[in-house]
Amino acid sequence: MLRCSFCHKSESDVRKLISSPSDYPRAHICDECVRVCATVVIGEFGPINEERNPQSRESLLGHPMAFDLIALVEQWITREASGREATEELNNLRACAKPMFVNPDA
């Protein structure tokens, strides 16, 4: 049975379980942990200013840095799931995310 690499809930206990794109080591994150991560990022960088970016939050997926951000999330999750120190990966993730939230039109 698949489990979230963060909270260890089984796939039957969550609404959705997302798998990392790489096969080794395979990591999973549930929708609940994604919500927690989003809260942390928004808490650190602030909410998206809807006046500057009237489109929905989903429009960030069209941001030129979205692919880099997703790759860094994968690295962070993989490192965390393996039980290794992931501070550097988290710092890289924050550095990539900050301009997307502070200046979403960049």
N, C-alpha and C positions, 0 to 999 in steps of 0.2 A: 504494500500500500504506500502511495506517495504521501509525503509530509512536507509542510512548509519548513524551509531551512532556518527560519528565524524563530517561529513560535512552536514549531513541531506539531501543529494540529494536522490531522489527516485530511485528505481531500474530501472526505465525506462530512467533515465538520465545518468546512468553509464554503462560501458561495463559489469561489473560483480559485484555482491554483495555477500560477503562471510558471512555466519552465524556462530555464536559461537556454539560449540558443546553442551553446556549446555542449558537446556530449560529456566531456570530462573536465573537472568533476561536475556532474549534473547538479544544478541547484534549482530550488523551487521557492516561490514566494506567494503567499495567499493575498487575497484582496484586502483583508483586514490589515496585514502588515504594510501593504502598499499605502493604505490610508494613513497609517502611523508615519511612514516615511514622508509622505506628502505634507503632513502636519509639521514635521520637523523642518523640512525645507522651507515651507511657507512661513513658519515661525521665525526662522533665521533670516530670510531674505524679504519677508513681507509678501502680502498678497499681490497678485497681478493688478495693476492699475487699469481698470476697464476703460477709463477715459483715453489712455494712451493706446490701448489695444482693445477695441470694442468687440473683437471676435471672441469666441469661447476659448476656454483653457485648452481644449483639444487642438486649437490652432498652433499651440507650441510644438506639436508633432511635425508641423511644416517648417519649423525654425531650422536654419542651416546647421545649427549645432545639435539638433535632436539626435542624430545618429551617434555622435560622440558621447552625448549624455547617456544614452541607452547602453553603449559599450562600457562606460565607466560604472554604471549600475551593475552590469553583469560581472565586472571584475570585483566590485565590492561584495556582491552577494556570494560569489564563488569563494572569495577569501574568507568571509565570515562563516560560510557553511563548512569550510574545511577546518574551522577552529583556530585559524591563524590570526595574528594581529592584522587588522584592516584599517588602521588609522590613516595611513598614507592614501589608500584607495578612497576612503571617505573624504579626505581633504581634496583629492583630485576631483571627486564628484561635486563637491561644494563649489570649487573654483570654476568648473564648467557650468554649473547651474546658475550661479550668481548673475552673470550677464544676461541670461535668458529671462530672468525675473526682474532684474533691475532695469534692463533696457531691452525689452522683448522685440523691438523692431530692428535691432542691430543685426 
